């Protein structure tokens, strides 16, 4: 994988600002806007998989929102175990008998176990979500995202690259993305959209590398 390429790729297109501006502005649309931007960014992933990684794709609202919605559903399904454990933890914490000393000890122990389990499942779910989205784009089939054997095989074949995807996502979306706050709302959506493109490029690279293994 070329980690730096994911961050510089966008600027190789002479019309990069115009092409990133439209998806960024779509993020201002309540509820669905971010799905459009996500779906547009994932077209970068799909182009890399198909061997047509450049230039940056143009916005296609209908196709992009559908792709983004499917990606959201995939991530949502893979995050369900963590959500269920978090709900269970909160439910246990509200048991009335936990007002006693013994109850607090039991509550703390069970809460700690559930916290560790939630963390582990969260990490596993993050990788499965990325693999699921990649397999969905690879096969152009929503159901492919949940064919666990295919998803796990995709991840196992080149696991180090998928770790890089996760770390790159944390850097691009978690660190670089919020930097746009200095330029108010427009700056935020631009840097967040840029972060999505970086993630999508890394995802595409990892998928292509995994196919070659």
Helices and strands as residue ranges (DSSP letters): H 3-8, G 9-12, H 16-26, H 33-49, H 61-93, G 96-99, H 101-139, G 142-146, H 148-156, H 159-169, I 170-176, G 177-183, H 184-212
